Structure formats: C-alpha cells, structure tokens
Amino acid sequence: MGFENHQDFTSSKEAIEARIRDYQGIVIRSRFKIDKTFLDKATNLEFIARVGAGLESIDCDYALSKNIHLLAAPEGNRNAVGEHALGMLLSLMNKLNQANQSVKSGNWLREGHRGYELEGKTVGIIGYGNMGKSFAKKLRGFDVNVLCYDILPFVGDQNAKQVSLEELQLKADVLSLHTPWTSETDKMVNEAFINAFAKPFWFLNTARGRSVVTADLVRALHSGKILGAGLDVLEYEKLSFEKLFEGEKPEAFTALLAAENVLLSPHIAGWTFESHEKLAQVIVDKIKAIFFPTEETAELKRVTGIGGIFFKSKDSKKLVEWYGKHLGLKTDQYGSTFWWKDNEGNDCSTQWSPFAADTTYFSPSEKPFMQNFRVADLEGLLVKLKEEGVTIVGDIATYDYGKFAWILDPEGNKIELWESNDKAFL
C-alpha cells in the first residue's frame, strides 16, 4: 500500500491550485510559493515536502495551523554544501581561479599569485545547523580555530566552539554564512555588520543571497575589509533560484563580475549528482516514517535521551570557570558539552549549563531549572500530550538541526522537547 504519484514540472501555480484539493501530499522544489491562497484550496493536504534544505517558499505558520506536515531534506545536501564552501575558500586564499586564467592567457606570474595558508586562521560560521556543521567537519585537519554563532544555545560540538556574535566578529579571519532566509537574516550582512569585524576577512555565502546587501559587500571588497568573497548565491536571484534578474544589471553585480577576488557559482553548492539522489531519499524516508511506519516505529517513542541539565546559579561565569579548573570540564561560556558514542558509534552529546539568576530562559517554569529531553517524533508526541491534558507552551520552533517545543509538568516546571537529528536518539 502506498501513494499514487503524479508528476508535473510545467503547470502554472493557478493550474495546480485548481486541482490540489485532490491530493494528500505535494513534493516541491522552489518553482512557486506555497502561500495562503494555495493552502486554502488544498483542503485534503496532509504534507508538503521540499526536496531541498529551506522552507522559505512555504507559508509555514499557516500550513502548520492546518495540521500539515512540513518536510525538508537538509541532511541530503549538507555534505555537498560543506565541500563546496571549502573548495571556494581554498580557491580564494590560494588565488587558484586567477592563476588559472592568467596561465591560460599565456602568463607565468608566480609572485602575483602568491596565496595564503588556512592553517592557524580562525574560521567563523554563522548558522550552525546541518550545513554549518558539515563545513566545520570538513575543516578538521587544517589546524584552524573554528567558532560558530547561532540563535539557539548549545549547538556547538567537537568541531566548533559556540561563541557570541561579538566574539566571532573580534576573532574571525574567515566568515561562512549558513543561515536560512528569515526576517532576522534578511540583509543581515550589511555595512555595519561588516565593519564590526576587527580584522579583514574572507567571506563565503552558500546559504541565501538575500541575506547580503551586495552594494555594501562590494564597498568592503574595494576597501580591503573583505579580502575576497565566494558567493554561490546572490541577492538578485528569483525565489525559484532558477535565474537572476531580467533587464539591466545592477551596478553592484557588475562590480562583482569584474572583481578578481570574487568567486561566483550559480547556486550549486548543494547541487551534486550524489545530493540529487540523497535529497530525494531523505524525503521518501521522512514521508514513510509518518504515513507508513514499520513495526519497529509504529509505537510512539517519547523521551529517547537526556539533552541537558540547565539550572540557575548566583554567578554562572565563575561557576563554569570553577568546574573547568577543579573538575577538568572542557567549558565555554555556556557550560560544558559531554561527548560520547552509542553502541553503533554515533556521536552523542549531553549539555551541562548554569544560567544567571535573572535568566528568563526557563520561563514560565516555577523552579530555577529547565529540563531538556530528546524525542523521536515531536509533532506526534504533542498531539498525544494535548489529548492527555498536558500544558503546551507556545508553538513548535523548527531549525535545520531539529525541532523544539515546550510543555509544563504538574508543578509548573518547564520541559524542553527536542527532536534532534542525532541518529543515536531516533
């Protein structure tokens, strides 16, 4: 038993809207936006699956309000993105693209193409989900210091230390962007953001073009604040990512085309022959897990592991330092991450984190701590918990590295539920 599948790559949005009521699911790329109008006509839709990493082409809040499952496949092309980002960085620092063109033009200019070594540099990653983690993993063996910044706490791992944005801007020699396109990241990389970096730096963007103000980037390239840029995505891309603008080229884009220290590719970082298959398989597996569970997964899994220990303290900074000094914990500003492996060799982690006494992170918990549990099927579990009368706080928050929701126990203690991508907890 399975789905009857219909394939259509050419019909207009309006034509598909006219018959979408006949379908229980839709698998998309990015050809048009799944908006409120579309969703109102999709009266029987149970899931939307995007064969890609981001869901910005979908009105996610409205879809979730209609109990529609939203599926993406960042696991399918994260390796490709990590490799592409590393390739761009090495090419920029060693001037490989310039040297190649020079030699092909009949020149042999060794001094003019002297490059820089990656060893000893500090690489900053903004957005530490599937893509950011993949890039950090690729940097192992280069003897670099890797820092990451993310809006969620406790996402750092053995490949990158999580720090504040201010610390990353103070120390980074390289910046790689791996964020989704949201209202918070739109035009994030602007003149003020760039000038907040203490040192000139190389810049990579394999995420979303609209997160960068191209004119400000060009000015920074001209001033030397940005030493070189590797751009797989551009501000001018259409939502479908299939083409750029129509008509006259913007002045800033013309400047990028003329710059020798700029490397451009047409949104192909995650577009390999291997990822083409992986993306599709990830979507198939996720659909099957929801609608055709095996005997092994038919029974709802609830808590599958402890994600962390979070508690208030009088002076969290001093406490972290004390545990590091006297107990030998490898600590950072958030506490300590304990890394271990399960029987199958999967990397697993548990977080220990003291918080300042005035923190609001545990709110509305009535106790000065919050529990974090890993779960297997967050949406399914919330449905069950709601039926059982459990208090659910707020809505599901979805990121590349997992989904989060919050509930209260009978004493008002806040519990964070985390559907992680770590295989050990699935």
N, C-alpha and C positions, 0 to 999 in steps of 0.2 A: 504494500500500500504506500502511495506517495503522492506528490503533486503532479498535476498535468501542467506542463510548461509551454508557454507561448513566447516566441522571440520577436522583438520589434525594435530596430535601431533607427528607424526613419520617421515614424509618425510624429506629428506635432503634439505639443502638450495638450492642446484642446481636443485633439482626436483621441488621445489616451484618456483624458478626463471623461469623455463621453461613454467609455466602456469600463472604467476602472472599478465600478460597483460590482462587476462580475468576478473580481479577483480577491483572493485572500492574502496574497503577498505580492510584492514587487521588488525586483532586484535592479538596481540602478548604478550608473556611473555619475556623471555630472552634467548631462545634456541640458536639463532644465530644472527649475526649482520646484520642490515639493512644498507648496505653500498651503495656506488655509483653504483657498478655493479648491485646490486639488483634493485635500484631505476631506473636505465636506462632501465631496462626490464619491469618495472611496468608502462607502458605507459598510463594506464587509472586510476591509483590510485588517489583517492581523499582524503583519510585519512589513517593514521596509529595510532592505539590506543593501548597503552600498559597497560595491567592490572597490574599496579604497580605504584611506585612513580617516578622513574627516567627514563630518555630517553637516557642514555649514550650508549645504544646498537644501536642507530639510528644516521646516519649522518644528524643531524638536519638542518644544514645550507643548504645542498644540497636538502633536502626534501622541505624546505621552498621555495627555488628558483624555485621549480617545482609546487608551489602553493598547496602543500599537507598539509592538516590539521594535526597537531601533538597533540595527546591527551594522557594525563596521568591521574592517579587517586590517587594522594597523600591524597585526602580527605577520601578515602576508608579505609586506614590502619593507619592513623595518631594516632587514639586513641589506637590501639594495640601497636604501637611503643612507645607511651608515657608511657603506663602501663608497658611494658617490661623493659624500661630503669629504671623506678622507682623500679621495682622488683629487678633488678640487683643491683642497688645502695644499697637498704636496706639489701640485702643478703650479699654484700661485707662488709658493715660497721659493721654489726652485726655478721659476720663470720658464717652465717647460714649453708652454704654448708659444711664448715669444721666441724662445730659442729655436723651436721647430720651424716657425715661419721665417726666421732670419736665415737659417741654413738653407731652406728650400728656395730662398731668394738669392742664393749664391754667396752669402756672407759667412764668416767664421770669426765671430766676435766673442771670445771667451770672457774677457773682463766685463763686457757689457751685460752678460747674462749670469754673473755671479749670484748665487742664491743664498738662502738662509736655511739653517737646520732647525728641525722641530724640537730636537732634544733640549730639555731644560726650560722650555717655554711653558706658560700657563694657558690652558685652553678653558674658556668659559662656555658653558652650554646653558642656554635659556630654554626651558621646556624639557623636563626630564621624564618623558614617558617612553613609549616604545622606540621612537626614532632617536631621541636623545641618548637613551641607554645603549642603543646599538652603536651609535657613533663613539661613545665613551669606551665601549668594549673594543672597538677597532683600534683605539689609541693605546691600548695596552702593549707594552714592548717598545714604545717610542720614548720612554723615560720623560714623560711630561707630567705636569701637575694639572689635574682635571677638576674643575669646580662646576657645580651646577646650581641653578636657581629655578625654583618652581613655586607656583602659588599654593601648592599643597606641602605641608611639612612631611618630614620623614621619608622622602623618596630617594635620598642619596644611598649609594651602595658601595661595594668594594672598588668600583671603577671611578667614582666621582664623589667628592665631598660637597654636601649641600651647604650653601652659604647665602647670606643676604645679597640682594642685588647690588648694594653699595660695595660690599667686599669683592664681588665679582668684577665690578667696574674698576676697582682700585688695582686689581692684580692681573687681569687678563691681557695676554698678548694676541689671543685669537678669540673671536666670538662666533659661535654657531647657533643659529636660530632653529628651534624645533617645536614651535608652538602652533596650536590651531588658530584659525582666524575667528576672533570673537570681538565683542565691543571693547574688551580690555586690551587686545593686541592690535587692533586696527591703528595703523600709523604710529605704532609704538616706537619704532626706530626712526626718530626724528633728530633735528639738530641738537636739542637739549639732551636727549638720551645719548647721542654720540659723544658730545663734549663732556659728559660726566665720566668718561673713561680717562684714567690717569695717564695711560700710555697710548701711543699709536698702535693700531691693531689691524689684523686681517679679519675680514668679515665673510661669513658664509650664510646663505639663506637657501635651504632646501625645504622650507615649510610653506608659507603663503606670502605671495608678493605684496598684498595689500597691508601687510604689517610694516612695510618700509616706505618712507617718504623718499622717493627716488631723487628728487631735486636736492634734498639735504644730504643724501648719500654721495651724490656727485660733488657737492661742495667739499665734503670731507675727504674725498679722493684727491681733489685738486690741492687742498691744504696740506695733505700728508697725514691727517689724523687717522684716516683709514689707509693702510698700506696697500691693500688690494682686496678685491671682492670677487667671490664665487657665487653666482646667482643662478639657481635653477628655476626660480620663479620670479615674476615681475609684477609690479603694481598694475600694469596695463592689461593683464590677462582677463579674458572674459570668464564669467562664472563657470563655464563648461571646461575651462582650461585648454580648449582646442585651438584657440587662436588669440592673437593680440588685438589691438585696436584696428579700426578702419580709418583711412584718411591720413592726414599729415602726422608725421612722427613728432611726439613731444620733444622739446629741446633736451630735457634730461636724458631721454632714451638715446638720442643722437650722440650725446656725450659718452654714454656707456659704450656704444658701439665703437667709438674712436679711442677709448682708453686701453692702453696696452696692459695695464694691471687689473683688468676686469675679465673674468672668465664667465661666459654665458652658456646655458644649456636650456632646451625647451621643455621644462617641467618633466624631466625624465629620470629624476633621481630614484624613484621607486618603480621605474618602468622597464624592468629587465624581462628577459624570456622566462627566467625562473619565477619572478614575482607574479607574472601574469597567471601562472598556474597556482601558486601559493595563495594569492588573494581569493581566487575562486574557491579553492578547497577550504579555506578558513570560513567563508560564508556558508558553504554547504554544511560544514561541521556544526556551525552555530545554529543553523535552521533545524538540522536533525536533532540537536540537543534539546530544542524547545518542543518540537512537534512529534518527533519520533524517538523518544528516549529508549535506551536499551534497558534490559532488566537491571543492569548494574546501576543506572542512573534514574530509574523510574521512581524510586523512593526519594522524596525531597531531602537533600542534605541541608543541615542547618549549620551550626558552628563547626568549622573544619580546622581551626587553629587559632592561637592567640596572636594577635597582631602587635600588641604593645602594652606597656604599663605606663600610664600617664598620671601624674599626681602633682599637687601644689606644694610649694616649699617657700620658706622665708626668703632665701636668696638662691635662685636656681643656678645662676652662673657659678657661684662659689661651690655649690653642691656638685655640679658637674666636674669642676676642677678637682674637688676632693676625691671623687670616685676615680678620676683619671690618675691622680697622684698616688693614692694609697691602695687602690684595688686594681690598678693597671688597666682600667677600661679604656678602650680607644674611643675618645669622646670628641664631639664637636659642639656647636652652640645649642644643638637640640637634645643632646644626651649621648646615648650610645646605641649602636646597632649591633646585635648579635647575629653573626652569620653562621649557618650550619647547613648540612646536607641531609636529605631524607635517604631512604633505602635505595632509591633509584638514582641518586646522585644529583637531584635537583637542588639548586641554590634556594635557601630559605632564610628568612630573617625575622627577628623579633626586636621591637624598639623599646628602650627604657628612657623615659623623658620626664624630668622635673620641670614644672612650669612656675612662673612668677605667681605670687599670691593674688594679684589682681587680674589674672588672666580671665578672659571670657570664653575661652575655647571650650570649656566643659558645659557652659550654659545650655539648657536650663537645669542641669544636674544640681541636686541639692547637696551633694557631697563634693569635697575638694579633689575629685579624681574623675577620670573617664576611662571606661573600658573600650578596647578595640578588638573586635573578633573578625576573623576571616570567614567568609561564607561562600558557598558554591553557586547559588542562584539567587541573587539579591531580589530581583523582581518577584520571582515565585515565592520567596520567603516572606516578603512584605504582604503579599496577598493573603497568605496563611495567617500571618501575625495580626493583620487587620480583622480577619474573621474571628480570631481568638480574643479580640478586645484589647490588644496591645497598643499603647500610645505611640504613634509615629510622629516624629518631629521633622517638619519641612518636607522637601522633595528630594528625589534621587539626584545626586551630582555625578556626572559622567565625565571621565577623563580618559586619555589614551591608555593609562596604566590601571584602570579599574573603575568601579562604580562605588559610591558611598551613600549610605542612608543612616538615619539616627532614630533610636527608639528610647523609651524610658522604662525602667523596671518599676515595680510597685512602690519603691521608696523614692522615686524621682531621680535615680542615678541614670546619667546619660550613657548610652551604649552606641558606639560607632560600629556599623556593619560595613565591611569592605569586601567586595567581590574582586579579588586580586587576579592578576594574570599569571602569578607564580604557579607553575604546574603542580607543585607539591601540595597545594591546598584545593585542588579541583576534584 
